[in-house]
């Protein structure tokens, strides 16, 4: 059980650092003055899922889900000790 705890803790730390880095790499969600003139509905706005920003959002979701699952797993493993 101690080995499982150590492995989960190492993975948890790696996911935490990766999640922090990915969140810091993302742009702010404030649209600025472009939202007033409707510039947000351009080609790049519609295809945001294929851009680097879209990939960062998908990676963030994946890492956040992994973070929560690992936190629950660590709680279960530690509470059994």
N, C-alpha and C positions, 0 to 999 in steps of 0.2 A: 504494500500500500504506500510505503514511503517513496518508492521509485515512481509510482504513478503521480504522486503529488509533485515531485520534483520536475518530471517531464511536463505536466500541465502548467506548472508555474513558469517554466522557461518559455513555453509556447505562448502563454498569457502575456509575458513581458514583451516578446517579439511582436505580437499582435497590437499591444498597447502603443509601442513606439511607432509601428507602421501606421496605425490609425492617426496618431498625432501628426506625423509627417504629411500624410495625405490630406488631412484637414487644413493644414497650414499652406499647402500648395494650391488650394482652390481659390478662385476669385471670389470677391464679395458678391452678394446677390442683389445689391442695390442697382437699380436700372439707370439711375441718373436722369438726365434730360432726354435720353433716347426713348424713354417710355412715353413721353408726352407726344412726340411726333409719330409714334408707331414704328420706330426703327427696330423694335424688338422682333417684329414679324418678318424679318428678312430670311434669306436662304440659310444663313448660318444659325439663326435662331430656331428654325424648324428642324434642322439636322444636327442639333446639339448632341444627340446621343452618339453620333459617330465621331465627334471631335474629341480632343484631349480632355476637355472639361467634362464631357459626358462620361468618358471612361473613368475619370477620377471620382465622379459621383457613384458609379456602379461599384468601384473598388471600395469606396467609403461604406456603402451599404453592406457589402460582403464582410468587411472587417468589423463593422459594428455588430452584425449578427454573430460573428465568430467571437467577439469580445464578450457578448452577453452569455453565449453558450458556455464559454470557458469559465466565466465568473461563476455561473451556476454549478458547473462540474467541480470547480475548485471548492466551492462551499460544501458540496456533498462529500467530497473526498476528505476534507479537513474535519467535518463534523463527525465522521465515522471514527476518527482517531481518539 
